Amino acid sequence: MVEILTSQVFSKDFIHEALMEFIGRYPKWLRGNRDKLSKAKNKYEHYEKQLGLMVNLTVVYENEPQEFSKIINIMQNIQECGMPPSDIIADIFPGLDLSTMGQW
């Protein structure tokens, strides 16, 4: 039961559209915030890595959608990078209360 639910949550149909929105906005956001991010230790590289993982996830979704273990692994790596930039989240999900993100 848990495996079925998890596979549905991480399915391409469920996540692909939002993922493509992030990938579409991330490079411009990185360029616009490079100076500010460069002042913080490894912040730019951190976000750049997160974007790369998102791109890798779309490649797996397109070429190997049945490789659930790869999808989970990439998703875990994305999660380890932390939250994507709040500016991008707010653009994609207007009205979302970011102050409660990560709190249960």
C-alpha positions as CSV (number, residue, x, y, z in Angstrom):
1,M,0.0,0.0,0.0
2,V,2.7,2.5,1.0
3,E,4.8,1.6,-2.1
4,I,1.8,2.2,-4.4
5,L,1.0,5.5,-2.7
6,T,4.7,6.6,-2.9
7,S,5.0,5.6,-6.5
8,Q,1.9,7.7,-7.3
9,V,3.2,10.7,-5.5
10,F,6.5,10.6,-7.3
11,S,5.0,9.7,-10.7
12,K,5.7,11.9,-13.7
13,D,2.0,12.8,-14.0
14,F,2.0,14.2,-10.5
15,I,5.2,16.2,-10.4
16,H,6.3,16.8,-13.9
17,E,4.5,20.1,-14.5
18,A,5.8,21.8,-11.4
19,L,9.3,20.4,-12.0
20,M,9.3,21.9,-15.5
21,E,8.2,25.3,-14.0
22,F,11.2,25.2,-11.6
23,I,13.6,24.2,-14.4
24,G,12.3,27.0,-16.6
25,R,12.7,29.7,-13.9
26,Y,15.8,28.6,-12.1
27,P,18.6,29.6,-14.5
28,K,17.2,33.2,-14.7
29,W,16.9,33.3,-10.9
30,L,20.5,32.1,-10.6
31,R,21.8,34.7,-13.0
32,G,19.9,37.4,-11.2
33,N,21.1,36.4,-7.8
34,R,24.7,35.3,-8.5
35,D,26.4,38.2,-6.8
36,K,24.3,37.9,-3.6
37,L,24.6,34.1,-3.6
38,S,28.4,34.2,-4.1
39,K,28.8,36.1,-0.9
40,A,27.3,33.2,1.1
41,K,29.5,30.1,1.4
42,N,28.7,27.6,-1.4
43,K,25.1,29.0,-1.8
44,Y,25.4,29.5,-5.6
45,E,26.9,26.0,-6.1
46,H,24.2,24.6,-3.8
47,Y,21.3,26.0,-5.9
48,E,23.2,25.1,-9.1
49,K,23.4,21.5,-7.9
50,Q,19.7,21.4,-7.0
51,L,18.8,22.6,-10.6
52,G,21.1,19.9,-12.1
53,L,19.3,17.3,-10.0
54,M,15.9,18.5,-11.2
55,V,17.1,18.3,-14.8
56,N,18.4,14.8,-14.1
57,L,15.0,13.8,-12.7
58,T,13.3,15.0,-15.9
59,V,15.7,12.9,-18.0
60,V,14.9,9.8,-15.9
61,Y,11.1,10.5,-16.2
62,E,11.4,10.8,-20.0
63,N,13.8,7.9,-20.6
64,E,13.3,5.5,-17.7
65,P,10.0,6.2,-16.0
66,Q,9.8,2.6,-14.6
67,E,13.1,3.1,-12.7
68,F,11.4,4.0,-9.4
69,S,14.6,3.5,-7.4
70,K,16.4,6.1,-9.5
71,I,13.6,8.6,-9.2
72,I,13.5,8.1,-5.4
73,N,17.3,8.5,-5.2
74,I,17.3,11.8,-7.2
75,M,14.3,13.1,-5.2
76,Q,16.2,12.4,-1.9
77,N,19.3,14.2,-3.3
78,I,17.0,17.2,-4.2
79,Q,15.6,17.1,-0.7
80,E,19.0,17.1,0.8
81,C,19.7,20.4,-1.0
82,G,16.9,22.0,1.0
83,M,14.1,24.2,-0.2
84,P,14.4,25.7,-3.6
85,P,14.5,29.5,-3.7
86,S,11.4,31.0,-2.1
87,D,11.0,33.5,-4.9
88,I,10.5,30.6,-7.4
89,I,8.2,28.7,-5.1
90,A,6.0,31.9,-4.6
91,D,5.9,32.4,-8.4
92,I,4.8,28.8,-9.1
93,F,2.5,28.4,-6.1
94,P,1.0,31.8,-5.4
95,G,-0.7,32.1,-2.0
96,L,1.3,29.2,-0.5
97,D,2.3,30.0,3.0
98,L,6.1,29.5,3.0
99,S,6.4,30.2,6.7
100,T,5.0,26.7,7.5
101,M,7.1,24.8,5.0
102,G,9.0,22.0,6.7
103,Q,7.0,22.3,9.9
104,W,4.6,19.6,11.1
